[in-house]
Amino acid sequence: MTRHSDASHTDLSALPPEDAATLRKLPGCELVDLLLPDMNGLLRGKRITRDALEKVYAEGVCLPMSLIATDITGNTVEETGLGYDIGDEDRICRPVPGSLRPVPWSPRPMAQLLLSMEDAHGASQGRMFEANPREVLRRVLDRYAARGLKPVVAVELEFYLFDAHLDADGRPRTPLNPVTGRRSSSTQVYYMEDLNDYRGFTDAVSAACQAQAIPADTAVAEYAPGQFEINLKHRDDALLACDEAIMLKRAIKAVAQQQDMQASFMAKPFAEQAGNGLHIHVSVLDGNGDNIFASPADPPAAALRHAIGGLQRSASDSLLLFAPHANSYRRFVLNAFVPLNDAWGYNNRTVAMRIPHSNQANTRVEHRIAGADANPYLVTAAVLAGMLHGLENGFDPGPPVVGNAYEQTEIRTPFWRQAIDDFMASDFIGEQFGESFQHIYGQQKRKEMLTFETQVSTLEYDWYLRAV
């Protein structure tokens, strides 16, 4: 007979009170996944037995430093300096207090725990590694706190549901509709019948979110067959908001797999269909808890205008954080509700910085540039840093756009190589996020780009193999 660990008979003094309370509600917990989000937002780490958990809280766990900057295929990027140059050293990774959660989709009693990586050199020893994405965001938040300000953040994530089995050419297919038995082929944005048909999936995601205390709010059918969006409620703790976004993505993927589907946050799976976005909603509270953006449309608060002006001036330098992959740039096409400008406006989905319809007290910026394939910590860090840059310098964003911004602004079609070059040469990035992060992330992306460009695509065979 298998003997399970029982938290009620275990010393939980090494755990933060919130995590200890979570574990007490998981009798028979056998395993714990230790999760370290890397620069691409992929979860790396270890799976331990329940009996080893107290030691992890007391002493941390060792993981290779190179894991933070592995490329999208999981390989070490030597150009970052985190591989052979330092002997592929380990670093201590510490639990993020309050992040212990059950894993409701596991057939065995199981939990998961987020980690953050420490540094080990000189004055930085014992501090969090500055290129760790979570730490990048924390440092931006420290600058807000120094000014007596607190951002309030909400994350929106779009994704596709695919059949678990690829077609004969190795390409994804929309899933079989659970009710009709046919593949989704039409675009029915906000169509309630699609939500009803996929209720088995959305209900399971909702149950997983409830079990993991993820504050999922609304679910909608989006602009393409098999595409959905799930929104998270706003948080006055931006780190927690991004932790929950990372956990939500894991839950969505796990539930889809259980139902013989695949969930993908790829930015542009189909050339002819809508892409997947990661939209960040932000307001900022002062020391009295008042929203500094609160204002009517005419005139808008000076703080709101300055924050948008900062986002405009930092957009090109930060683009690589919003669009980190080769496929990210497929999403930037005309008339697809994807910003091809740095314009702003009220209740307008054709601009980059949208002020959603709300009462004055809830005035906020919806930043619409990033794709769902981006790292939520880094996207949020870039958005908040750009806004603070504007608040500190009083930048003028110009007048808001009314109507179709595609027809009124210069169309900009970004490219991966240019975004990498702009990022690596940017004084803004170095000042806001640190030169170490700028070097490591930039080298990671440059290596991915060079590797991608050496591959021969199927389209090249179709076009050239016989014709030339």
C-alpha positions as CSV (number, residue, x, y, z in Angstrom):
1,M,0.0,0.0,0.0
2,T,1.3,3.5,-0.9
3,R,1.9,5.8,2.0
4,H,1.1,9.4,1.3
5,S,2.6,12.5,3.1
6,D,0.1,14.2,5.2
7,A,0.6,18.0,5.7
8,S,-1.3,17.9,8.9
9,H,1.4,15.8,10.6
10,T,4.3,17.7,9.1
11,D,6.3,20.7,10.4
12,L,5.3,23.6,8.0
13,S,7.2,26.3,9.9
14,A,9.6,26.8,7.0
15,L,6.7,27.8,4.7
16,P,5.1,31.2,4.5
17,P,1.7,31.1,6.2
18,E,-0.3,31.4,2.9
19,D,1.6,28.4,1.4
20,A,1.3,26.4,4.6
21,A,-2.4,26.9,4.5
22,T,-2.5,25.8,0.9
23,L,-0.6,22.6,1.7
24,R,-2.9,21.8,4.6
25,K,-5.8,21.7,2.0
26,L,-3.9,19.1,-0.1
27,P,-3.9,15.9,2.0
28,G,-2.0,13.2,0.3
29,C,0.1,15.5,-1.8
30,E,2.8,13.4,-3.4
31,L,4.7,15.7,-5.8
32,V,5.5,19.4,-6.3
33,D,6.5,21.0,-9.6
34,L,9.1,23.8,-9.1
35,L,8.6,26.3,-11.9
36,L,11.1,28.9,-13.1
37,P,9.8,31.1,-15.9
38,D,12.6,31.8,-18.4
39,M,13.0,34.9,-20.6
40,N,10.7,33.4,-23.2
41,G,8.1,32.8,-20.5
42,L,8.6,29.0,-20.7
43,L,8.4,27.1,-17.4
44,R,11.6,25.2,-16.5
45,G,12.5,23.6,-13.3
46,K,12.2,20.3,-11.3
47,R,9.6,17.9,-10.0
48,I,10.3,16.9,-6.3
49,T,8.6,14.7,-3.8
50,R,6.4,16.3,-1.2
51,D,8.9,15.3,1.5
52,A,11.6,17.6,0.0
53,L,9.4,20.7,0.0
54,E,10.4,22.1,3.4
55,K,14.1,21.9,2.4
56,V,13.4,23.9,-0.8
57,Y,11.8,26.7,1.3
58,A,14.6,26.6,3.8
59,E,17.6,26.3,1.4
60,G,16.3,26.9,-2.1
61,V,17.0,24.6,-5.0
62,C,19.9,24.6,-7.5
63,L,19.3,25.1,-11.2
64,P,21.7,26.1,-14.0
65,M,22.0,29.8,-14.4
66,S,21.8,29.3,-18.2
67,L,18.1,28.2,-17.9
68,I,17.1,31.8,-17.7
69,A,18.3,32.5,-21.2
70,T,17.9,29.2,-23.0
71,D,16.5,29.7,-26.5
72,I,13.0,28.7,-27.6
73,T,14.3,25.2,-28.4
74,G,15.8,24.7,-24.9
75,N,19.4,25.1,-25.9
76,T,22.0,27.2,-24.0
77,V,22.9,30.4,-25.8
78,E,26.6,30.7,-25.3
79,E,26.7,34.3,-26.4
80,T,24.9,35.3,-23.2
81,G,28.0,34.3,-21.1
82,L,25.9,32.0,-18.9
83,G,27.1,28.7,-20.4
84,Y,30.6,27.4,-20.8
85,D,32.1,30.8,-19.9
86,I,31.1,30.3,-16.3
87,G,31.2,26.4,-16.3
88,D,27.4,26.3,-16.6
89,E,27.2,27.2,-12.9
90,D,24.2,26.5,-10.7
91,R,22.3,29.3,-8.9
92,I,20.1,29.0,-5.9
93,C,16.4,29.5,-6.8
94,R,14.0,30.5,-4.0
95,P,10.3,30.0,-3.8
96,V,8.1,32.9,-4.6
97,P,6.1,33.3,-1.3
98,G,2.4,32.7,-1.7
99,S,2.7,31.0,-5.1
100,L,2.1,27.4,-4.0
101,R,-1.0,26.1,-5.7
102,P,-2.7,22.7,-6.3
103,V,-2.5,21.1,-9.7
104,P,-6.1,20.2,-10.2
105,W,-5.6,18.5,-13.6
106,S,-3.1,16.0,-12.2
107,P,-4.4,12.4,-11.6
108,R,-2.3,12.3,-8.4
109,P,-2.4,14.8,-5.6
110,M,0.1,17.4,-6.6
111,A,1.2,21.1,-6.2
112,Q,3.2,23.7,-8.1
113,L,5.5,26.4,-6.9
114,L,7.0,29.4,-8.7
115,L,10.8,30.1,-8.2
116,S,13.0,33.1,-8.6
117,M,16.8,32.8,-9.3
118,E,19.5,34.4,-7.1
119,D,22.8,35.8,-8.2
120,A,26.1,34.7,-6.6
121,H,28.7,37.4,-7.4
122,G,30.1,40.1,-5.2
123,A,27.7,42.6,-3.9
124,S,24.9,40.9,-5.7
125,Q,25.3,37.6,-3.8
126,G,22.1,36.6,-2.2
127,R,20.0,39.0,-4.3
128,M,17.8,38.0,-7.1
129,F,19.5,37.7,-10.5
130,E,18.9,41.0,-12.2
131,A,18.2,39.4,-15.6
132,N,15.5,37.1,-14.1
133,P,12.3,38.4,-15.8
134,R,10.4,38.6,-12.5
135,E,13.2,40.7,-11.0
136,V,13.3,43.0,-14.1
137,L,9.6,43.8,-13.3
138,R,10.2,44.2,-9.6
139,R,12.9,46.8,-10.1
140,V,10.5,48.9,-12.3
141,L,7.9,48.6,-9.5
142,D,10.5,49.8,-7.0
143,R,10.9,53.0,-9.0
144,Y,7.1,53.6,-8.8
145,A,7.1,53.0,-5.1
146,A,9.9,55.5,-4.7
147,R,7.6,58.1,-6.2
148,G,4.7,57.0,-4.0
149,L,2.9,55.4,-6.9
150,K,1.4,51.9,-7.4
151,P,0.4,50.5,-10.8
152,V,-2.8,48.5,-11.1
153,V,-2.5,45.8,-13.8
154,A,-4.9,43.5,-15.6
155,V,-3.8,40.9,-18.3
156,E,-5.8,39.7,-21.3
157,L,-4.6,36.6,-23.2
158,E,-5.8,35.3,-26.6
159,F,-5.2,31.8,-27.7
160,Y,-6.2,29.2,-30.2
161,L,-7.6,25.7,-29.6
162,F,-6.3,23.1,-32.1
163,D,-6.9,19.5,-32.7
164,A,-4.3,17.5,-30.7
165,H,-3.3,15.8,-34.0
166,L,-1.7,17.7,-36.8
167,D,-2.9,17.3,-40.4
168,A,-1.0,15.3,-43.0
169,D,1.3,18.2,-43.7
170,G,2.2,18.7,-40.1
171,R,0.1,21.8,-39.7
172,P,-2.4,22.6,-36.9
173,R,-6.2,22.2,-37.4
174,T,-9.1,23.7,-35.6
175,P,-10.7,21.2,-33.3
176,L,-13.8,19.2,-33.8
177,N,-16.7,21.2,-32.4
178,P,-17.9,19.1,-29.3
179,V,-21.5,19.7,-30.3
180,T,-21.6,19.6,-34.1
181,G,-18.7,17.2,-34.6
182,R,-17.4,19.4,-37.4
183,R,-14.3,21.6,-37.5
184,S,-14.8,25.3,-36.8
185,S,-14.3,27.2,-40.0
186,S,-16.1,30.6,-39.6
187,T,-15.3,33.7,-37.8
188,Q,-18.0,34.5,-35.2
189,V,-16.5,37.1,-32.9
190,Y,-18.2,37.1,-29.4
191,Y,-20.5,34.4,-30.6
192,M,-22.3,32.8,-27.7
193,E,-22.9,29.5,-29.4
194,D,-19.2,28.9,-29.7
195,L,-18.9,29.5,-25.9
196,N,-21.8,27.1,-25.3
197,D,-20.3,24.5,-27.6
198,Y,-16.9,24.6,-25.9
199,R,-18.4,24.9,-22.4
200,G,-16.7,21.7,-21.4
201,F,-13.4,23.3,-22.0
202,T,-14.2,26.8,-20.5
203,D,-15.8,25.2,-17.4
204,A,-12.8,23.1,-16.8
205,V,-10.5,26.1,-17.1
206,S,-12.7,28.0,-14.8
207,A,-12.6,25.2,-12.2
208,A,-8.8,25.0,-12.5
209,C,-8.6,28.8,-12.0
210,Q,-10.8,28.6,-8.9
211,A,-8.7,25.8,-7.5
212,Q,-5.5,27.8,-8.1
213,A,-7.0,31.1,-6.9
214,I,-6.4,32.6,-10.4
215,P,-8.8,35.5,-10.8
216,A,-10.1,34.8,-14.3
217,D,-12.9,37.1,-15.3
218,T,-14.5,36.9,-18.7
219,A,-14.1,34.4,-21.6
220,V,-15.1,35.3,-25.1
221,A,-14.9,33.7,-28.6
222,E,-12.5,35.8,-30.6
223,Y,-12.0,36.9,-34.3
224,A,-11.1,33.5,-35.7
225,P,-12.4,29.9,-35.6
226,G,-11.1,28.2,-32.5
227,Q,-9.8,31.4,-31.0
228,F,-10.7,32.5,-27.5
229,E,-9.7,35.1,-24.9
230,I,-9.6,34.9,-21.2
231,N,-9.2,38.0,-19.0
232,L,-7.7,38.3,-15.6
233,K,-9.1,40.7,-13.0
234,H,-7.0,43.8,-12.2
235,R,-4.4,43.6,-9.4
236,D,-2.6,46.4,-7.5
237,D,0.3,44.0,-7.3
238,A,1.8,43.8,-10.8
239,L,4.1,40.9,-9.9
240,L,1.1,38.8,-8.7
241,A,-0.8,39.8,-11.9
242,C,2.0,38.3,-14.0
243,D,2.4,35.3,-11.8
244,E,-1.3,34.6,-12.4
245,A,-0.9,35.1,-16.2
246,I,1.9,32.5,-16.2
247,M,-0.2,30.1,-14.2
248,L,-3.3,30.7,-16.4
249,K,-1.4,29.8,-19.5
250,R,-0.3,26.5,-17.9
251,A,-3.8,25.7,-16.8
252,I,-5.3,26.4,-20.3
253,K,-2.7,24.2,-21.9
254,A,-3.2,21.4,-19.4
255,V,-7.0,21.4,-19.7
256,A,-6.8,21.4,-23.5
257,Q,-4.5,18.4,-23.5
258,Q,-6.9,16.5,-21.2
259,Q,-9.7,17.1,-23.7
260,D,-7.6,15.9,-26.7
261,M,-6.9,19.5,-27.9
262,Q,-3.8,21.7,-28.0
263,A,-3.9,25.3,-26.8
264,S,-1.4,27.6,-28.4
265,F,-0.4,31.2,-27.6
266,M,1.6,31.4,-30.8
267,A,1.3,35.0,-32.2
268,K,0.1,34.1,-35.7
269,P,-0.7,30.5,-36.3
270,F,-2.6,31.1,-39.6
271,A,-1.6,33.8,-42.1
272,E,-5.3,34.4,-43.1
273,Q,-6.7,34.6,-39.5
274,A,-6.3,36.9,-36.5
275,G,-3.3,36.7,-34.3
276,N,-3.1,36.2,-30.6
277,G,-2.5,39.3,-28.4
278,L,-1.4,40.0,-24.9
279,H,-3.1,43.2,-23.8
280,I,-2.1,45.0,-20.6
281,H,-4.5,47.3,-18.8
282,V,-2.8,49.8,-16.5
283,S,-3.9,52.6,-14.1
284,V,-1.7,54.2,-11.4
285,L,-2.7,55.0,-7.8
286,D,-1.1,57.8,-5.8
287,G,-0.4,57.6,-2.0
288,N,-4.0,58.2,-1.2
289,G,-5.2,55.4,-3.4
290,D,-6.5,57.7,-6.1
291,N,-6.1,57.0,-9.8
292,I,-3.8,59.6,-11.3
293,F,-5.4,59.0,-14.7
294,A,-8.9,59.7,-13.6
295,S,-10.4,62.3,-15.9
296,P,-12.9,62.9,-18.7
297,A,-11.9,62.6,-22.3
298,D,-11.8,66.4,-22.7
299,P,-9.6,67.3,-21.1
300,P,-7.6,64.2,-20.2
301,A,-5.5,64.2,-17.1
302,A,-1.9,65.5,-17.6
303,A,-0.6,62.3,-16.0
304,L,-2.5,60.2,-18.6
305,R,-1.1,62.1,-21.5
306,H,2.4,62.0,-20.2
307,A,2.3,58.3,-19.6
308,I,1.1,57.7,-23.1
309,G,3.8,60.0,-24.4
310,G,6.4,57.8,-22.6
311,L,4.9,54.7,-24.2
312,Q,5.2,56.2,-27.6
313,R,8.9,57.2,-27.2
314,S,9.8,53.8,-25.8
315,A,7.8,51.7,-28.2
316,S,10.6,51.0,-30.8
317,D,13.2,50.3,-28.1
318,S,10.9,47.9,-26.3
319,L,9.4,46.1,-29.3
320,L,11.5,43.0,-28.9
321,L,9.9,42.5,-25.5
322,F,6.4,42.8,-27.1
323,A,7.3,40.7,-30.2
324,P,10.1,38.3,-29.2
325,H,9.9,35.6,-31.9
326,A,10.1,35.3,-35.6
327,N,6.4,34.4,-35.8
328,S,5.6,37.5,-33.7
329,Y,6.1,39.7,-36.7
330,R,3.5,37.8,-38.8
331,R,0.9,39.4,-36.6
332,F,1.6,43.0,-37.7
333,V,-0.7,43.2,-40.7
334,L,-3.2,45.8,-41.8
335,N,-6.9,45.7,-40.7
336,A,-6.4,42.9,-38.1
337,F,-6.9,45.0,-34.9
338,V,-3.1,45.0,-34.4
339,P,-1.3,48.4,-33.9
340,L,0.8,49.5,-36.8
341,N,1.4,52.9,-35.2
342,D,2.0,54.5,-31.8
343,A,-1.3,56.4,-31.8
344,W,-3.7,56.6,-28.9
345,G,-7.4,57.2,-28.6
346,Y,-10.6,56.6,-26.6
347,N,-12.6,53.5,-27.1
348,N,-10.6,52.8,-30.3
349,R,-9.2,49.3,-31.2
350,T,-7.2,50.6,-34.2
351,V,-4.6,52.4,-32.0
352,A,-1.7,51.1,-29.9
353,M,-2.7,52.7,-26.7
354,R,-6.4,52.5,-26.1
355,I,-8.4,54.2,-23.4
356,P,-11.3,51.8,-22.8
357,H,-14.8,53.1,-22.2
358,S,-15.3,53.4,-18.4
359,N,-16.2,55.9,-15.7
360,Q,-13.7,58.5,-14.9
361,A,-12.4,56.8,-11.7
362,N,-11.5,53.7,-13.7
363,T,-9.6,55.5,-16.5
364,R,-6.8,53.3,-17.7
365,V,-4.5,52.6,-20.6
366,E,-4.9,49.4,-22.6
367,H,-1.5,48.6,-24.3
368,R,-2.2,46.5,-27.4
369,I,1.1,45.9,-29.1
370,A,2.3,42.7,-27.5
371,G,1.5,39.2,-28.8
372,A,0.4,36.3,-26.5
373,D,3.8,34.6,-27.2
374,A,5.6,37.3,-25.2
375,N,6.7,37.0,-21.5
376,P,4.1,38.7,-19.3
377,Y,6.7,39.9,-16.8
378,L,8.8,41.6,-19.5
379,V,5.8,43.0,-21.4
380,T,4.5,44.5,-18.2
381,A,7.9,45.8,-17.2
382,A,8.3,47.5,-20.6
383,V,4.8,49.1,-20.4
384,L,5.3,50.4,-16.9
385,A,8.8,51.6,-17.6
386,G,7.6,53.5,-20.6
387,M,4.8,55.1,-18.7
388,L,7.1,56.1,-15.8
389,H,9.5,57.6,-18.4
390,G,6.7,59.8,-19.7
391,L,5.5,60.8,-16.2
392,E,9.0,61.8,-15.3
393,N,9.6,63.8,-18.5
394,G,6.2,65.2,-19.2
395,F,6.1,63.9,-22.8
396,D,3.3,65.1,-25.1
397,P,1.5,62.3,-27.0
398,G,-0.3,64.6,-29.4
399,P,-4.1,64.5,-29.9
400,P,-6.0,61.3,-29.6
401,V,-7.0,59.6,-32.9
402,V,-10.8,59.5,-33.6
403,G,-11.8,56.9,-36.2
404,N,-9.6,54.6,-38.2
405,A,-6.0,55.1,-37.1
406,Y,-4.8,52.9,-40.1
407,E,-6.0,55.6,-42.4
408,Q,-4.7,58.6,-40.4
409,T,-1.2,57.5,-39.3
410,E,1.9,56.3,-40.9
411,I,1.8,52.5,-41.3
412,R,4.8,50.8,-39.7
413,T,5.5,47.2,-40.4
414,P,8.2,46.0,-37.9
415,F,10.9,43.4,-38.5
416,W,12.6,41.1,-36.1
417,R,16.2,42.0,-37.0
418,Q,15.5,45.7,-36.7
419,A,13.8,45.2,-33.3
420,I,16.8,43.2,-32.0
421,D,19.2,46.0,-33.2
422,D,17.1,48.7,-31.7
423,F,16.9,46.8,-28.4
424,M,20.6,46.2,-28.1
425,A,21.5,49.8,-29.0
426,S,18.9,51.4,-26.7
427,D,20.0,53.7,-23.9
428,F,16.4,53.4,-22.5
429,I,16.6,49.6,-22.2
430,G,20.0,49.7,-20.5
431,E,18.9,52.4,-18.1
432,Q,15.5,50.9,-17.2
433,F,16.4,47.2,-17.1
434,G,20.1,47.0,-16.6
435,E,22.9,46.3,-19.1
436,S,23.2,42.7,-18.0
437,F,19.6,42.0,-18.9
438,Q,20.0,43.9,-22.2
439,H,23.0,41.9,-23.1
440,I,21.6,38.5,-22.2
441,Y,18.1,39.0,-23.7
442,G,19.5,40.6,-26.8
443,Q,22.1,37.8,-27.4
444,Q,19.4,35.2,-26.9
445,K,17.2,36.7,-29.5
446,R,20.0,37.4,-31.9
447,K,21.0,33.7,-31.7
448,E,17.4,32.6,-32.3
449,M,17.1,34.8,-35.3
450,L,20.4,33.6,-36.8
451,T,19.4,30.0,-36.3
452,F,15.9,30.6,-37.7
453,E,17.4,32.2,-40.8
454,T,19.6,29.2,-41.7
455,Q,16.6,26.9,-42.0
456,V,15.1,26.0,-45.4
457,S,11.3,26.3,-45.3
458,T,8.7,24.1,-47.0
459,L,7.7,27.2,-49.0
460,E,11.2,27.5,-50.5
461,Y,10.9,23.9,-51.8
462,D,7.5,24.6,-53.2
463,W,8.7,27.7,-55.0
464,Y,12.2,26.9,-56.1
465,L,13.1,23.2,-56.0
466,R,11.7,22.5,-59.5
467,A,11.2,26.0,-60.9
468,V,14.8,27.1,-60.8
